[in-house]
Amino acid sequence: MKLAVIGASGRTGLGVMRAALAQGLEPYPVLESDRQLGPLSGMVPAGHERYADFTSTPALVAALHGCTHAIAAIQPRCMGPGFPIHDSAAVAAMLAAVDQLGMEKLLWCSTMGAFHWSLHLPSKQAYELEYAVKCSPGRWGIAKFSAYHDEILEAYVAPRDGGRPRSVPSNGHWAPLSRDDAGRLLLACLGRIPDGRVQCLGGPELLMADELAQIVAQRAHSGRGRATGCPGVPEGDHAVMLEDTLTTAGMLPSERLGPWLDAQLLGGGEPELPASVYPRGDPGPSSLDVGGELPLWDAAGPVLRRVVHELIGADLVARGLSPAQLDFSGATARAPHVEVHGGTLSTMRGVRALDAQGAVILQGEVNWLRDELAEELRVFFGRRIPDAVWDELDVGVRRRLADEPRYRRDKRVLAYT
């Protein structure tokens, strides 16, 4: 078997990679760009990784060439925070590539709770992907996990954003497991889940809401301020009986939640998880902010105000300029507007960038680019998307810009779509 791991730098993908290497296999990580290579450092020989636009069938055909099996772990909860959010175009491209290459199986990794009506945002985002797989012909199987240990760690025990831990949902049943156990189960299921079938998998214990709350209460940090932005696990019955997992995978997971949490809190256990997208604590205002109360910022709030300053500063640095301050005293707000970071961001005219001597180095209109699926926000001078911003945009974001009235006529957007 020659295995491709699509989304190998995500949390579940890393679990698959570790399990495959431990079993003496030669897994090929398939990534979207070399910026995702960091978590895989030292795991595979240099040049062993492969790159592809996950929405391009030709690119995936090239990346999967020579592989007999593939595990796709790009669903939001499988990847973890900080990774691009894909849509059904990625499913269509992957299944088409598997079909063209005559591969034996694509095993799609998903999680329980992927419903279009779910109030748990990552699960709701996963619905479109799983639905697209189910509606497609081909040699695919779906493995759905109950919940992950690190989702519980970051939401209810020790949030990475420095916020206050959430309360465990009062109505729920879960069978959580570690990412390493998930990797081992996925490998075991490659030849056991029939084509076109969906199988649910869980961890080594079934936890009712009060049992999970007790495990969490014994270890939870006090936290301060607002509740963490980490969403935790969805409510409802998302448990999987141990016997069902054994029947499906032919093996049982081994890492129980309590000892796993203790290992993480003591600094042992699995390698460091990919960094969260959420910042720690309150970093205060940007160094570029001249301060003062301006009507322009009334609808923005302190967090969005800081983010706007930092993003404009990054745009100026990419242009070869050295801003010391941003002056919004003469700026005015105009449509369009967007709700983000707890405030309202508007297009702004009359923004001035100043150097260390107070001289104006750039003045004009500041625009924004927002993609909710990928949690992408960019703010920059001018109406044209700067080269530095375009080069860093996820492929899905570039494609969705064709639906934005302000950018769908951009030459690069037209060429890309």
C-alpha positions as CSV (number, residue, x, y, z in Angstrom):
1,M,0.0,0.0,0.0
2,K,1.2,3.5,-0.9
3,L,-0.6,6.0,1.2
4,A,-1.3,9.7,0.6
5,V,-2.4,11.8,3.6
6,I,-4.3,14.8,2.3
7,G,-4.2,17.6,4.9
8,A,-1.2,15.9,6.7
9,S,-0.2,19.0,8.7
10,G,-3.6,19.2,10.4
11,R,-4.2,17.6,13.8
12,T,-5.7,14.4,12.6
13,G,-3.4,14.3,9.6
14,L,-0.5,14.4,11.9
15,G,-2.0,11.5,13.9
16,V,-2.2,9.5,10.7
17,M,1.4,10.3,9.8
18,R,2.7,9.2,13.2
19,A,0.7,6.0,13.1
20,A,1.8,5.2,9.5
21,L,5.5,5.7,10.3
22,A,5.2,3.6,13.5
23,Q,3.8,0.8,11.3
24,G,6.7,1.0,8.9
25,L,4.6,2.5,6.1
26,E,5.8,5.3,3.7
27,P,3.1,8.0,3.9
28,Y,3.2,10.9,1.4
29,P,1.9,14.1,2.9
30,V,-0.2,16.2,0.5
31,L,-0.3,19.9,1.4
32,E,-1.5,23.1,-0.2
33,S,1.7,25.1,0.3
34,D,5.1,24.9,1.9
35,R,3.7,27.2,4.7
36,Q,2.0,24.1,6.1
37,L,5.1,22.0,6.2
38,G,6.2,23.2,9.7
39,P,4.4,20.5,11.8
40,L,5.8,17.8,9.6
41,S,9.4,18.9,10.2
42,G,11.6,15.8,10.6
43,M,8.8,13.3,10.0
44,V,9.5,12.6,6.3
45,P,12.6,13.0,4.1
46,A,13.1,16.4,2.4
47,G,11.1,16.5,-0.9
48,H,8.9,13.7,0.1
49,E,5.9,15.9,0.5
50,R,3.6,16.8,-2.3
51,Y,1.7,20.0,-3.0
52,A,-1.6,20.6,-4.8
53,D,-4.6,23.0,-5.0
54,F,-7.2,20.9,-3.2
55,T,-9.8,22.2,-5.7
56,S,-7.9,21.3,-8.8
57,T,-8.2,17.8,-10.2
58,P,-5.1,18.0,-12.4
59,A,-3.0,19.2,-9.5
60,L,-4.3,16.4,-7.3
61,V,-3.7,13.8,-10.0
62,A,-0.1,14.8,-10.0
63,A,0.2,14.8,-6.2
64,L,-1.5,11.4,-5.8
65,H,0.3,9.7,-8.7
66,G,1.6,6.3,-7.7
67,C,-0.5,6.1,-4.5
68,T,-3.0,3.3,-4.0
69,H,-4.9,4.7,-1.0
70,A,-5.6,8.2,0.4
71,I,-6.9,9.5,3.7
72,A,-8.4,13.0,3.5
73,A,-8.5,14.9,6.8
74,I,-9.4,18.4,5.8
75,Q,-12.8,18.7,7.6
76,P,-12.6,21.7,10.0
77,R,-12.5,19.7,13.2
78,C,-10.0,17.3,11.8
79,M,-7.6,20.0,10.8
80,G,-8.0,22.2,13.9
81,P,-8.0,26.0,14.2
82,G,-5.9,28.1,11.9
83,F,-6.3,26.0,8.7
84,P,-8.2,27.0,5.5
85,I,-11.9,26.0,5.4
86,H,-12.7,24.1,2.2
87,D,-16.0,23.7,0.4
88,S,-17.5,21.0,-1.9
89,A,-15.2,21.9,-4.8
90,A,-12.4,20.2,-2.9
91,V,-14.5,17.0,-2.5
92,A,-15.3,16.9,-6.3
93,A,-11.6,17.4,-7.2
94,M,-10.3,14.7,-4.9
95,L,-12.9,12.1,-5.9
96,A,-12.2,12.9,-9.6
97,A,-8.5,12.5,-9.1
98,V,-9.0,9.2,-7.2
99,D,-11.1,8.0,-10.1
100,Q,-8.7,9.0,-12.8
101,L,-5.8,7.3,-11.1
102,G,-7.8,4.1,-10.4
103,M,-6.9,4.3,-6.7
104,E,-8.3,1.6,-4.4
105,K,-9.9,3.9,-1.8
106,L,-10.3,7.4,-0.5
107,L,-11.1,7.4,3.2
108,W,-12.8,10.7,4.2
109,C,-12.3,11.7,7.8
110,S,-15.2,13.5,9.4
111,T,-16.8,14.0,12.8
112,M,-20.1,13.4,14.4
113,G,-22.4,16.4,14.6
114,A,-21.9,17.5,10.9
115,F,-25.4,18.8,10.4
116,H,-26.5,21.8,8.4
117,W,-28.6,23.0,11.4
118,S,-25.8,22.5,13.9
119,L,-25.2,25.4,16.3
120,H,-21.6,24.2,16.6
121,L,-19.9,26.2,13.9
122,P,-17.1,23.8,13.0
123,S,-19.6,20.9,12.7
124,K,-21.9,23.1,10.6
125,Q,-19.0,24.0,8.3
126,A,-18.2,20.3,7.9
127,Y,-21.7,19.5,6.7
128,E,-21.2,20.7,3.1
129,L,-18.1,18.5,2.7
130,E,-19.6,15.3,4.1
131,Y,-22.8,15.8,2.1
132,A,-20.8,16.3,-1.1
133,V,-19.0,13.0,-0.5
134,K,-22.2,11.1,0.2
135,C,-23.8,12.4,-3.0
136,S,-20.8,11.3,-5.2
137,P,-20.1,8.0,-6.8
138,G,-16.7,6.5,-6.4
139,R,-14.5,4.3,-4.1
140,W,-14.9,6.3,-0.9
141,G,-15.7,5.5,2.7
142,I,-16.3,7.9,5.6
143,A,-15.0,7.5,9.1
144,K,-16.8,9.8,11.6
145,F,-15.2,10.4,15.0
146,S,-17.2,11.2,18.2
147,A,-14.9,14.0,19.5
148,Y,-11.2,14.8,20.1
149,H,-9.4,15.1,23.3
150,D,-7.8,18.4,22.4
151,E,-11.2,19.9,21.7
152,I,-12.0,19.3,25.3
153,L,-8.6,20.5,26.5
154,E,-8.8,23.8,24.7
155,A,-12.5,24.6,25.4
156,Y,-13.0,23.3,29.0
157,V,-9.6,22.9,30.7
158,A,-6.8,25.2,29.4
159,P,-7.9,27.5,26.6
160,R,-5.0,28.6,24.4
161,D,-6.4,32.1,23.9
162,G,-6.1,32.9,27.6
163,G,-9.9,33.1,27.9
164,R,-12.1,31.6,30.6
165,P,-12.9,27.9,30.0
166,R,-16.5,27.1,28.8
167,S,-19.0,25.0,30.7
168,V,-19.4,21.5,29.5
169,P,-22.8,21.1,27.6
170,S,-25.4,19.8,30.0
171,N,-27.0,17.6,27.3
172,G,-24.5,15.2,25.6
173,H,-22.8,11.9,25.3
174,W,-19.4,11.5,23.8
175,A,-16.6,8.9,23.3
176,P,-13.6,11.2,22.8
177,L,-10.2,10.0,21.6
178,S,-6.7,11.3,20.9
179,R,-5.4,12.2,17.5
180,D,-2.9,9.4,17.6
181,D,-5.7,6.9,18.3
182,A,-7.7,8.5,15.5
183,G,-4.7,8.0,13.2
184,R,-4.4,4.3,14.1
185,L,-8.1,3.7,13.6
186,L,-8.1,5.4,10.2
187,L,-5.3,3.1,9.0
188,A,-7.1,0.1,10.3
189,C,-10.3,1.1,8.5
190,L,-8.8,1.6,5.1
191,G,-9.6,-1.9,4.1
192,R,-12.6,-2.4,6.4
193,I,-15.1,0.3,5.6
194,P,-16.9,-0.7,2.4
195,D,-17.2,1.7,-0.5
196,G,-20.0,4.1,-0.1
197,R,-20.4,3.4,3.6
198,V,-20.3,5.7,6.7
199,Q,-18.9,4.3,9.9
200,C,-18.8,6.0,13.3
201,L,-15.7,5.6,15.6
202,G,-15.1,6.5,19.2
203,G,-12.6,6.5,22.0
204,P,-12.0,4.0,24.8
205,E,-14.8,5.3,27.1
206,L,-18.3,6.6,26.9
207,L,-18.8,9.9,28.8
208,M,-22.1,11.4,29.9
209,A,-22.3,15.1,30.4
210,D,-21.8,14.9,34.2
211,E,-18.9,12.5,33.8
212,L,-17.1,14.8,31.4
213,A,-17.8,17.8,33.6
214,Q,-16.3,16.0,36.6
215,I,-13.1,15.1,34.6
216,V,-12.8,18.8,33.5
217,A,-13.5,20.3,36.9
218,Q,-10.6,18.4,38.4
219,R,-8.2,20.0,36.0
220,A,-9.7,23.3,34.7
221,H,-7.8,26.5,34.8
222,S,-9.5,29.5,36.4
223,G,-9.1,31.8,33.4
224,R,-10.1,35.5,33.2
225,G,-12.4,37.7,31.1
226,R,-14.5,36.4,28.3
227,A,-15.1,32.8,27.7
228,T,-12.7,31.2,25.2
229,G,-13.4,31.4,21.5
230,C,-12.6,27.6,21.2
231,P,-16.0,26.1,20.5
232,G,-15.5,22.7,22.3
233,V,-17.7,19.7,21.3
234,P,-21.3,19.8,20.0
235,E,-24.2,18.9,22.2
236,G,-26.3,15.8,21.7
237,D,-25.6,12.1,21.5
238,H,-22.3,11.8,19.7
239,A,-21.1,8.7,21.5
240,V,-20.0,5.4,19.9
241,M,-20.0,2.2,21.8
242,L,-16.7,0.5,22.2
243,E,-18.1,-2.7,20.6
244,D,-19.0,-0.7,17.5
245,T,-15.5,0.7,17.1
246,L,-14.0,-2.7,17.6
247,T,-16.4,-4.2,14.9
248,T,-15.6,-1.4,12.4
249,A,-11.8,-1.1,12.9
250,G,-10.8,-4.5,14.3
251,M,-8.9,-2.7,17.1
252,L,-9.6,-0.5,20.1
253,P,-8.3,2.9,21.0
254,S,-6.2,3.1,24.2
255,E,-5.8,6.7,25.4
256,R,-8.4,7.7,28.0
257,L,-9.2,11.4,28.4
258,G,-8.1,11.9,32.0
259,P,-4.6,10.6,31.7
260,W,-4.2,12.3,28.3
261,L,-5.2,15.6,29.8
262,D,-2.7,15.1,32.7
263,A,0.1,14.4,30.2
264,Q,-0.7,17.6,28.3
265,L,-0.9,19.7,31.4
266,L,2.4,18.3,32.6
267,G,4.0,19.0,29.3
268,G,4.3,15.4,28.1
269,G,2.2,13.2,25.8
270,E,1.7,14.0,22.1
271,P,3.9,16.6,20.3
272,E,2.8,20.2,20.5
273,L,-0.5,20.8,18.7
274,P,-0.6,23.3,15.9
275,A,-1.0,26.9,17.2
276,S,-4.5,28.2,17.8
277,V,-5.8,31.0,15.7
278,Y,-6.9,32.8,18.8
279,P,-4.5,35.3,20.4
280,R,-3.5,35.0,24.1
281,G,-5.0,37.6,26.4
282,D,-5.4,41.3,25.5
283,P,-2.3,42.7,23.8
284,G,-3.6,46.3,24.0
285,P,-3.6,48.9,21.3
286,S,-1.3,48.8,18.3
287,S,1.9,50.7,18.4
288,L,0.7,52.5,15.2
289,D,-2.3,53.9,17.0
290,V,-2.1,57.6,17.9
291,G,-4.8,57.1,20.4
292,G,-7.7,59.4,21.1
293,E,-11.5,58.9,20.8
294,L,-12.7,59.2,17.3
295,P,-16.3,58.7,16.0
296,L,-14.8,56.5,13.3
297,W,-13.9,53.9,15.9
298,D,-17.2,53.9,17.8
299,A,-18.7,51.0,15.9
300,A,-15.4,49.1,15.7
301,G,-14.4,48.4,19.3
302,P,-10.9,48.0,20.7
303,V,-10.1,44.6,19.2
304,L,-11.1,45.5,15.6
305,R,-9.3,48.9,16.0
306,R,-6.1,47.1,16.9
307,V,-6.5,44.5,14.1
308,V,-7.1,47.3,11.5
309,H,-3.9,49.1,12.5
310,E,-1.8,46.0,12.4
311,L,-3.1,44.9,9.0
312,I,-2.6,48.3,7.4
313,G,0.9,48.4,8.9
314,A,1.6,45.0,7.3
315,D,0.4,46.4,4.0
316,L,2.7,49.4,4.2
317,V,5.7,47.3,5.2
318,A,5.1,45.0,2.2
319,R,5.2,48.2,0.0
320,G,8.6,49.0,1.3
321,L,7.4,51.8,3.6
322,S,8.2,52.2,7.3
323,P,5.1,53.5,9.1
324,A,5.4,54.9,12.6
325,Q,1.8,56.0,13.1
326,L,-1.6,55.9,11.3
327,D,-3.7,59.0,11.4
328,F,-7.4,58.6,11.2
329,S,-8.3,62.0,12.5
330,G,-9.5,63.2,9.1
331,A,-10.9,59.9,7.9
332,T,-14.5,59.2,7.1
333,A,-16.3,55.9,6.9
334,R,-18.4,54.7,3.9
335,A,-20.0,51.5,2.6
336,P,-19.5,48.6,2.3
337,H,-19.3,47.5,5.9
338,V,-18.6,44.1,7.5
339,E,-19.1,42.6,11.0
340,V,-15.8,41.1,12.2
341,H,-13.8,40.9,15.5
342,G,-16.8,42.1,17.5
343,G,-17.2,45.4,15.6
344,T,-18.2,47.0,12.3
345,L,-15.4,47.6,9.7
346,S,-16.1,50.2,7.0
347,T,-14.2,51.4,4.0
348,M,-12.3,54.5,5.1
349,R,-11.3,57.6,3.1
350,G,-8.6,60.1,4.1
351,V,-6.4,57.8,6.1
352,R,-2.8,59.0,6.5
353,A,0.3,56.9,7.2
354,L,3.2,58.9,8.9
355,D,6.9,58.1,9.3
356,A,8.9,58.6,12.4
357,Q,9.3,62.3,11.7
358,G,5.6,62.8,11.2
359,A,5.8,63.2,7.4
360,V,3.0,61.6,5.3
361,I,4.3,58.6,3.4
362,L,0.9,57.5,2.0
363,Q,-2.6,58.9,2.1
364,G,-5.9,57.7,0.6
365,E,-8.7,55.2,0.8
366,V,-8.4,52.0,2.9
367,N,-10.3,49.0,1.8
368,W,-10.9,45.5,3.3
369,L,-11.2,41.9,2.1
370,R,-13.2,39.4,4.2
371,D,-13.8,35.7,3.7
372,E,-15.8,34.1,6.4
373,L,-15.2,30.5,5.4
374,A,-11.5,30.8,5.8
375,E,-11.7,33.4,8.6
376,E,-9.6,35.7,6.4
377,L,-9.4,39.5,6.9
378,R,-7.1,41.8,5.1
379,V,-7.0,45.6,5.2
380,F,-5.0,47.7,2.8
381,F,-4.6,51.0,1.0
382,G,-6.2,51.4,-2.4
383,R,-9.0,49.4,-4.2
384,R,-6.8,46.9,-5.9
385,I,-5.7,43.8,-3.9
386,P,-2.0,44.3,-3.2
387,D,0.4,41.7,-4.6
388,A,1.6,40.7,-1.1
389,V,-2.0,40.0,0.0
390,W,-2.9,38.1,-3.2
391,D,0.2,35.8,-2.9
392,E,-0.9,34.8,0.7
393,L,-4.6,34.2,0.0
394,D,-5.8,30.6,0.2
395,V,-6.9,29.1,-3.1
396,G,-10.5,28.8,-1.9
397,V,-10.5,32.5,-1.0
398,R,-9.2,33.5,-4.4
399,R,-11.9,31.5,-6.1
400,R,-14.7,33.0,-3.9
401,L,-13.6,36.5,-4.7
402,A,-15.4,36.0,-8.0
403,D,-18.7,36.4,-6.0
404,E,-17.6,39.7,-4.4
405,P,-18.9,42.7,-6.4
406,R,-15.8,44.8,-5.5
407,Y,-13.3,42.2,-6.7
408,R,-14.9,40.0,-9.3
409,R,-13.7,42.2,-12.1
410,D,-10.1,42.2,-10.8
411,K,-7.8,40.9,-13.5
412,R,-6.2,38.3,-11.3
413,V,-9.6,37.1,-10.0
414,L,-10.9,36.7,-13.5
415,A,-7.8,34.9,-14.6
416,Y,-7.9,32.6,-11.6
417,T,-11.6,31.7,-11.9
